[in-house]
Amino acid sequence: MQYFKFFTGGVIFTVLFIVFMAFVIFPGDYHISQSIEITAPQAKVYNTIADLSTWNKWVYSKEELKDAKYSVSDQKTGEGGYVLIVYAENYELKMITVQATPYKEIKLTALVNKGEQESNIEFNVESIDNSHTKVTWQQSGSFGWSIVNRLTAGLLDFKGKTEEVYKDKLTLLKNICED
């Protein structure tokens, strides 16, 4: 009986220690940022980003949407417009435009599974000169209290991998805008 109590106490201590370490080592908040320079006027770049019907050409590849239902709201630009992706595994992503300041910035809210997880996305579009534009794509959010999300994000390098994905997506945007 004494061994059972000692073993149970050890298991509880170990679990609590792992939970504590997950909160200390893997922070709940994240901020991702990538930029690119595009040889195109600011208005053209902004309009391409703002038009949600173009996103399936540069944000989401055919492979990413292969097993998903992809739709864009009737309102393709401006506040209230959204992109909705529903995957077969009961996973849903909805990105809603919450602010659009013509030719300068677009802010969106990304909701996973109807708000279970929320993050903020921002595109800053800055004119370098009449024919060059700098675009910065930022995302910030929180993994909250979910230990599983924190551990997964930390162990799988969520931030680093997402930055690489954004870099690739911005390159596709660059190709579209420079055509």
Phi, psi and chi 1 to 4 in degrees:
 res  aa     phi    psi   chi1   chi2   chi3   chi4
   1 MET       -  -39.0 -174.2   66.1  164.0      -
   2 GLN   -66.6  -36.1 -155.4  169.6   12.9      -
   3 TYR   -65.3  -39.1  -71.5  113.7      -      -
   4 PHE   -61.9  -44.9  178.0   72.4      -      -
   5 LYS   -63.4  -42.0  -72.6  179.8 -177.8  178.1
   6 PHE   -64.4  -44.0 -178.9   73.1      -      -
   7 PHE   -63.8  -46.3  176.7   75.4      -      -
   8 THR   -61.4  -43.9  -56.4      -      -      -
   9 GLY   -60.9  -40.1      -      -      -      -
  10 GLY   -64.5  -41.6      -      -      -      -
  11 VAL   -65.1  -46.1  169.2      -      -      -
  12 ILE   -62.5  -44.0  -69.3  170.5      -      -
  13 PHE   -60.5  -44.1  173.5   78.8      -      -
  14 THR   -62.8  -45.1  -57.6      -      -      -
  15 VAL   -62.4  -47.1  168.8      -      -      -
  16 LEU   -62.1  -38.3  -69.1  174.7      -      -
  17 PHE   -64.8  -42.7 -179.3   74.4      -      -
  18 ILE   -63.9  -43.3  -69.9  170.9      -      -
  19 VAL   -61.3  -46.8  168.0      -      -      -
  20 PHE   -59.5  -45.9  173.3   75.5      -      -
  21 MET   -64.9  -36.5  -68.5  -52.7  -67.2      -
  22 ALA   -61.1  -39.9      -      -      -      -
  23 PHE   -73.4  -31.9  -79.5   99.8      -      -
  24 VAL   -79.3  -45.9  170.7      -      -      -
  25 ILE   -79.7  -42.7  -65.1  172.7      -      -
  26 PHE  -107.7   98.0  -57.7  115.0      -      -
  27 PRO   -63.6  154.7   20.4  -27.2      -      -
  28 GLY   -82.3  -24.9      -      -      -      -
  29 ASP   -95.9  149.9  -63.5  -26.5      -      -
  30 TYR  -142.0  154.7   60.5   88.8      -      -
  31 HIS  -142.8  123.9 -178.9   81.5      -      -
  32 ILE  -120.3  139.1  -60.4  163.0      -      -
  33 SER  -147.7  135.8 -177.8      -      -      -
  34 GLN  -142.0  146.9  -85.5  -62.8  -24.3      -
  35 SER  -132.7  158.4  -64.0      -      -      -
  36 ILE  -152.5  150.0 -164.9  163.9      -      -
  37 GLU  -101.5  131.9 -173.4  176.3  -47.0      -
  38 ILE  -120.7  134.5  -60.3  173.0      -      -
  39 THR   -86.3   80.8  -54.1      -      -      -
  40 ALA  -165.8  153.1      -      -      -      -
  41 PRO   -62.9  151.8  -16.5   26.3      -      -
  42 GLN   -55.4  -43.8 -178.5 -179.8   13.7      -
  43 ALA   -62.1  -41.6      -      -      -      -
  44 LYS   -64.2  -44.3  179.9  178.4 -177.6  179.4
  45 VAL   -64.9  -47.5  174.1      -      -      -
  46 TYR   -58.1  -47.9  174.8   88.5      -      -
  47 ASN   -62.8  -33.7  -71.2  -27.0      -      -
  48 THR   -67.5  -43.7  -57.4      -      -      -
  49 ILE   -68.0  -43.9  -63.5  168.5      -      -
  50 ALA   -66.3  -28.2      -      -      -      -
  51 ASP   -82.1   99.4 -176.8   -4.1      -      -
  52 LEU   -61.3  -20.5  -60.0  176.0      -      -
  53 SER   -71.9  -11.1   66.4      -      -      -
  54 THR   -90.0  -10.4   69.3      -      -      -
  55 TRP   -62.4  -28.4  -77.8   33.0      -      -
  56 ASN   -73.2   -2.8   62.2  -13.4      -      -
  57 LYS   -98.1  -21.7  -63.9  176.0 -175.8  169.1
  58 TRP  -136.2  -28.4   64.3  -81.9      -      -
  59 VAL   -88.2  -41.7  177.1      -      -      -
  60 TYR  -121.4  123.4  -59.9  106.2      -      -
  61 SER   -82.7  164.8   69.0      -      -      -
  62 LYS   -60.3  -36.1  -71.8 -178.8 -178.7  177.1
  63 GLU   -65.2  -39.4  -74.6  110.9   35.0      -
  64 GLU   -67.2  -28.5  -69.4  170.6  -39.8      -
  65 LEU   -99.9    2.3  -62.2  172.8      -      -
  66 LYS   -53.3  -45.4 -178.2  176.0   68.2  173.4
  67 ASP  -106.9   29.9  -61.8  -37.6      -      -
  68 ALA  -132.1  158.2      -      -      -      -
  69 LYS   -97.7  119.0  -67.8  179.6 -176.8  177.3
  70 TYR  -113.4  128.7  175.7   85.0      -      -
  71 SER  -144.8  154.6   61.8      -      -      -
  72 VAL  -122.7  140.3  178.3      -      -      -
  73 SER   -61.5  162.1   64.2      -      -      -
  74 ASP   -59.5  -33.5  -68.3  -23.6      -      -
  75 GLN   -84.7  105.4 -179.5  179.7  -23.0      -
  76 LYS   -83.0  -23.8  -50.4  -81.8 -172.1 -115.6
  77 THR  -132.4  161.1   62.2      -      -      -
  78 GLY    84.2  175.2      -      -      -      -
  79 GLU   -60.6  132.5  -64.3  172.0   13.3      -
  80 GLY    99.5  -20.2      -      -      -      -
  81 GLY   -67.3  149.7      -      -      -      -
  82 TYR  -151.0  159.7   65.1   85.5      -      -
  83 VAL  -115.1  134.2  171.1      -      -      -
  84 LEU  -125.5  128.4  177.1   63.9      -      -
  85 ILE  -125.3  123.3  -55.5  170.1      -      -
  86 VAL  -118.8  121.3  179.7      -      -      -
  87 TYR   -96.6  157.6  -65.9   90.6      -      -
  88 ALA   -62.2  -27.3      -      -      -      -
  89 GLU   -82.8   28.6  -52.9   91.6   40.4      -
  90 ASN    59.0   38.1  -63.9  -34.9      -      -
  91 TYR  -115.5  128.5  176.9   83.4      -      -
  92 GLU  -129.2  137.5  175.8 -178.2  -61.0      -
  93 LEU  -126.4  125.8  171.7   62.9      -      -
  94 LYS  -126.8  123.5 -173.7  173.3 -171.0  178.3
  95 MET  -113.8  117.7  -60.4 -149.7  -53.3      -
  96 ILE  -113.2  130.3  -52.9  161.9      -      -
  97 THR   -73.3  120.8  -55.5      -      -      -
  98 VAL  -106.4  -19.2  -66.5      -      -      -
  99 GLN  -156.4  134.7 -178.0 -179.8  -16.6      -
 100 ALA  -135.8  111.0      -      -      -      -
 101 THR  -105.7  104.7  -54.1      -      -      -
 102 PRO   -45.7  128.7  -30.9   38.5      -      -
 103 TYR    70.0   -0.5  -47.8  126.3      -      -
 104 LYS  -117.7  -51.8  -64.4 -173.1 -170.1  -99.6
 105 GLU  -153.7  154.8   73.9  178.3   -2.7      -
 106 ILE  -134.8  128.3  -59.7  163.3      -      -
 107 LYS  -117.0  136.4  -66.7 -177.4  178.4 -178.3
 108 LEU  -130.6  157.2  -58.2  107.3      -      -
 109 THR  -112.9  129.2  -63.5      -      -      -
 110 ALA  -103.3  122.6      -      -      -      -
 111 LEU  -113.6  124.1  -58.8  171.7      -      -
 112 VAL  -101.2  129.7  175.1      -      -      -
 113 ASN    49.6   56.2  -68.4  -22.5      -      -
 114 LYS    57.4   39.1  -61.6  179.0 -178.6  166.8
 115 GLY    99.5    2.4      -      -      -      -
 116 GLU   -57.1  -38.8 -173.9  176.6  -66.5      -
 117 GLN  -135.6  136.9 -173.2  174.8   -7.7      -
 118 GLU  -128.7  141.9 -177.5  176.9  -34.8      -
 119 SER  -141.6  163.6   61.7      -      -      -
 120 ASN  -110.4  134.3  -61.1  -52.8      -      -
 121 ILE  -120.9  138.6  -62.4  171.0      -      -
 122 GLU  -139.9  132.0 -174.3  173.2  -31.2      -
 123 PHE  -110.5  121.0  -69.0   95.5      -      -
 124 ASN  -104.3  127.1  -68.1  -55.0      -      -
 125 VAL  -117.3  113.9 -175.8      -      -      -
 126 GLU  -122.3  127.3  176.4 -175.6  -11.7      -
 127 SER   -75.5  127.0  177.9      -      -      -
 128 ILE   -89.5  -45.8  -63.3  171.2      -      -
 129 ASP  -157.0 -169.0   59.4   36.7      -      -
 130 ASN   -61.4  -22.6  -70.3  -22.2      -      -
 131 SER  -124.8    9.8   60.7      -      -      -
 132 HIS  -133.5  137.5  -66.6   84.1      -      -
 133 THR  -134.9  141.0  -55.8      -      -      -
 134 LYS  -106.0  129.6  179.4 -178.4  176.7 -175.6
 135 VAL  -115.5  130.8  175.0      -      -      -
 136 THR  -119.2  125.4  -57.4      -      -      -
 137 TRP  -107.7  119.8 -177.9   -8.4      -      -
 138 GLN  -124.1  146.5  -60.2  178.0   76.5      -
 139 GLN  -139.7  135.6 -179.2  174.4   -2.3      -
 140 SER  -137.4  150.3   59.5      -      -      -
 141 GLY  -175.0 -165.9      -      -      -      -
 142 SER  -143.3  142.2  174.8      -      -      -
 143 PHE   -85.1   -4.7  -63.5  113.7      -      -
 144 GLY    65.7 -143.7      -      -      -      -
 145 TRP   -90.8    0.3  -68.1   97.3      -      -
 146 SER   -71.5  111.7  173.1      -      -      -
 147 ILE   -66.5  -38.8  -65.3  168.4      -      -
 148 VAL   -61.2  -46.5  172.9      -      -      -
 149 ASN   -63.0  -42.3  -72.3  -12.6      -      -
 150 ARG   -63.8  -47.8  -74.1  176.9 -178.3 -131.4
 151 LEU   -62.3  -46.1  -75.5  171.5      -      -
 152 THR   -61.3  -47.3  -56.8      -      -      -
 153 ALA   -62.5  -41.3      -      -      -      -
 154 GLY   -69.7  -47.1      -      -      -      -
 155 LEU   -70.9  -32.1  -64.2  173.1      -      -
 156 LEU   -96.2    9.6  -61.6  178.8      -      -
 157 ASP    53.2   56.3 -171.6   22.2      -      -
 158 PHE   -51.4  -49.9  169.3   79.9      -      -
 159 LYS   -62.9  -50.8 -176.9  177.5  178.2 -174.1
 160 GLY   -61.1  -43.8      -      -      -      -
 161 LYS   -69.6  -37.8  -71.6 -175.5  178.9  179.3
 162 THR   -67.3  -38.5  -56.2      -      -      -
 163 GLU   -60.1  -40.1  -74.5  174.3  -17.5      -
 164 GLU   -65.6  -40.6  -75.6  -59.9  -46.8      -
 165 VAL   -63.2  -44.6  168.0      -      -      -
 166 TYR   -62.3  -38.1  -76.2    7.2      -      -
 167 LYS   -60.3  -45.6 -177.5  178.1  177.4 -178.5
 168 ASP   -63.8  -41.7  -66.7  -17.8      -      -
 169 LYS   -66.4  -39.5  -56.5  -63.7 -177.4 -178.4
 170 LEU   -66.5  -31.7  -74.0  171.6      -      -
 171 THR   -65.6  -39.2  -59.5      -      -      -
 172 LEU   -64.2  -41.6  -70.3  172.1      -      -
 173 LEU   -59.3  -44.2  173.9   66.5      -      -
 174 LYS   -57.8  -46.2  175.3 -178.5  172.8   85.4
 175 ASN   -62.0  -41.0  -66.4  -20.3      -      -
 176 ILE   -66.5  -45.4  -71.3  169.5      -      -
 177 CYS   -71.2  -27.6  -69.0      -      -      -
 178 GLU   -87.0   -6.6  -69.4  179.9   -5.7      -
 179 ASP   -74.3      -  -81.5  -15.2      -      -
